Amino acid sequence: MPFDRELDVRGLRCPLPILRAKKALADMSSGQVLHILATDPASLQDFTAFARQTGNTLLENRQDGDLFEFLVQRK
């Protein structure tokens, strides 16, 4: 799926990936998609809750070994 911006938060632990994603999304327009790369095992739960709480849409989440990828669409 195409995306408008990528955020690499590999190596960072909660809450930093969420805080950086929140900042990145604030600089994006409604409907744009942020691709996030993370390695924190808690990121799956964190980004699911983040999307639900903020009204943004979690379009996709994938895990490949220790790498987690998320596509979040700005509300």
C-alpha atoms as an extended CHARMM CRD file, in Angstrom:
* protein
*
        75  EXT
         1         1  MET       CA              0.0000000000        0.0000000000        0.0000000000  PROA      1               0.0000000000
         2         2  PRO       CA              1.3790000000        3.4440000000       -0.8280000000  PROA      2               0.0000000000
         3         3  PHE       CA              2.1620000000        5.8850000000        1.9640000000  PROA      3               0.0000000000
         4         4  ASP       CA              2.9580000000        9.5800000000        2.2160000000  PROA      4               0.0000000000
         5         5  ARG       CA              5.5870000000        9.5720000000        4.9400000000  PROA      5               0.0000000000
         6         6  GLU       CA              7.7590000000        7.0360000000        6.7630000000  PROA      6               0.0000000000
         7         7  LEU       CA              8.7220000000        7.0720000000       10.4290000000  PROA      7               0.0000000000
         8         8  ASP       CA             11.5470000000        4.8420000000       11.6350000000  PROA      8               0.0000000000
         9         9  VAL       CA             11.3380000000        4.2860000000       15.3930000000  PROA      9               0.0000000000
        10        10  ARG       CA             13.3150000000        1.0420000000       15.4770000000  PROA      10              0.0000000000
        11        11  GLY       CA             15.2290000000        0.6790000000       18.7330000000  PROA      11              0.0000000000
        12        12  LEU       CA             12.9420000000        3.0330000000       20.6630000000  PROA      12              0.0000000000
        13        13  ARG       CA             10.7590000000        1.8390000000       23.5300000000  PROA      13              0.0000000000
        14        14  CYS       CA              7.3250000000        2.9660000000       24.6350000000  PROA      14              0.0000000000
        15        15  PRO       CA              6.2290000000        5.7460000000       24.8080000000  PROA      15              0.0000000000
        16        16  LEU       CA              8.6720000000        7.2310000000       22.2630000000  PROA      16              0.0000000000
        17        17  PRO       CA              7.2850000000        5.4730000000       19.1350000000  PROA      17              0.0000000000
        18        18  ILE       CA              3.7750000000        6.7280000000       19.9260000000  PROA      18              0.0000000000
        19        19  LEU       CA              4.9510000000       10.2470000000       20.7140000000  PROA      19              0.0000000000
        20        20  ARG       CA              6.9310000000       10.4550000000       17.4680000000  PROA      20              0.0000000000
        21        21  ALA       CA              4.0040000000        9.0720000000       15.4660000000  PROA      21              0.0000000000
        22        22  LYS       CA              1.6690000000       11.6080000000       17.0570000000  PROA      22              0.0000000000
        23        23  LYS       CA              4.0360000000       14.4300000000       16.0970000000  PROA      23              0.0000000000
        24        24  ALA       CA              4.4540000000       13.1220000000       12.5360000000  PROA      24              0.0000000000
        25        25  LEU       CA              0.6930000000       12.7780000000       12.0480000000  PROA      25              0.0000000000
        26        26  ALA       CA              0.1510000000       16.3290000000       13.3130000000  PROA      26              0.0000000000
        27        27  ASP       CA              2.2810000000       17.5820000000       10.3970000000  PROA      27              0.0000000000
        28        28  MET       CA              0.2680000000       15.5810000000        7.8440000000  PROA      28              0.0000000000
        29        29  SER       CA             -3.0040000000       16.3260000000        6.0650000000  PROA      29              0.0000000000
        30        30  SER       CA             -6.2380000000       14.4430000000        6.5960000000  PROA      30              0.0000000000
        31        31  GLY       CA             -6.2570000000       11.1880000000        4.6190000000  PROA      31              0.0000000000
        32        32  GLN       CA             -2.4870000000       10.9130000000        4.3300000000  PROA      32              0.0000000000
        33        33  VAL       CA             -0.8310000000        7.6470000000        5.3920000000  PROA      33              0.0000000000
        34        34  LEU       CA              2.1220000000        7.2480000000        7.7680000000  PROA      34              0.0000000000
        35        35  HSD       CA              4.2850000000        4.1060000000        7.4850000000  PROA      35              0.0000000000
        36        36  ILE       CA              5.8830000000        3.2370000000       10.8320000000  PROA      36              0.0000000000
        37        37  LEU       CA              8.7800000000        0.8330000000       11.4170000000  PROA      37              0.0000000000
        38        38  ALA       CA              9.1860000000       -0.3080000000       15.0370000000  PROA      38              0.0000000000
        39        39  THR       CA             10.9560000000       -3.0030000000       17.0470000000  PROA      39              0.0000000000
        40        40  ASP       CA              9.2690000000       -2.5760000000       20.4400000000  PROA      40              0.0000000000
        41        41  PRO       CA              7.1620000000       -5.7210000000       21.0600000000  PROA      41              0.0000000000
        42        42  ALA       CA              4.5570000000       -3.5510000000       22.8250000000  PROA      42              0.0000000000
        43        43  SER       CA              4.0640000000       -1.4800000000       19.6720000000  PROA      43              0.0000000000
        44        44  LEU       CA              1.2790000000       -3.7100000000       18.3450000000  PROA      44              0.0000000000
        45        45  GLN       CA             -0.9060000000       -2.9950000000       21.3710000000  PROA      45              0.0000000000
        46        46  ASP       CA              0.2770000000        0.6080000000       21.5660000000  PROA      46              0.0000000000
        47        47  PHE       CA             -0.5310000000        1.5620000000       17.9730000000  PROA      47              0.0000000000
        48        48  THR       CA             -3.8680000000       -0.2340000000       18.0470000000  PROA      48              0.0000000000
        49        49  ALA       CA             -4.8820000000        1.7300000000       21.1520000000  PROA      49              0.0000000000
        50        50  PHE       CA             -3.3790000000        4.9420000000       19.7690000000  PROA      50              0.0000000000
        51        51  ALA       CA             -5.4610000000        4.7230000000       16.5840000000  PROA      51              0.0000000000
        52        52  ARG       CA             -8.6320000000        3.9740000000       18.5300000000  PROA      52              0.0000000000
        53        53  GLN       CA             -8.0740000000        6.8330000000       20.9940000000  PROA      53              0.0000000000
        54        54  THR       CA             -7.0970000000        9.4520000000       18.4120000000  PROA      54              0.0000000000
        55        55  GLY       CA             -9.6110000000        8.5930000000       15.6820000000  PROA      55              0.0000000000
        56        56  ASN       CA             -6.8730000000        7.8310000000       13.1680000000  PROA      56              0.0000000000
        57        57  THR       CA             -7.2270000000        4.6070000000       11.1880000000  PROA      57              0.0000000000
        58        58  LEU       CA             -4.8250000000        1.6940000000       11.5820000000  PROA      58              0.0000000000
        59        59  LEU       CA             -4.9310000000        0.4120000000        8.0060000000  PROA      59              0.0000000000
        60        60  GLU       CA             -2.4280000000       -2.3840000000        8.3880000000  PROA      60              0.0000000000
        61        61  ASN       CA             -0.0320000000       -3.9750000000       10.8350000000  PROA      61              0.0000000000
        62        62  ARG       CA              2.5510000000       -6.6350000000       10.0560000000  PROA      62              0.0000000000
        63        63  GLN       CA              5.2690000000       -8.4360000000       11.9160000000  PROA      63              0.0000000000
        64        64  ASP       CA              8.3710000000       -9.8530000000       10.2660000000  PROA      64              0.0000000000
        65        65  GLY       CA             10.5770000000      -11.3260000000       12.9750000000  PROA      65              0.0000000000
        66        66  ASP       CA             11.4680000000       -8.4730000000       15.3170000000  PROA      66              0.0000000000
        67        67  LEU       CA             10.2030000000       -5.7920000000       12.9270000000  PROA      67              0.0000000000
        68        68  PHE       CA              6.7040000000       -4.3550000000       13.2260000000  PROA      68              0.0000000000
        69        69  GLU       CA              5.1950000000       -2.2580000000       10.4390000000  PROA      69              0.0000000000
        70        70  PHE       CA              2.1140000000       -0.0810000000       10.6870000000  PROA      70              0.0000000000
        71        71  LEU       CA              0.1440000000        2.0300000000        8.2420000000  PROA      71              0.0000000000
        72        72  VAL       CA             -1.8390000000        4.7610000000        9.9800000000  PROA      72              0.0000000000
        73        73  GLN       CA             -4.1510000000        7.0870000000        8.0980000000  PROA      73              0.0000000000
        74        74  ARG       CA             -4.5830000000       10.6000000000        9.4820000000  PROA      74              0.0000000000
        75        75  LYS       CA             -8.1850000000       11.4460000000       10.3700000000  PROA      75              0.0000000000
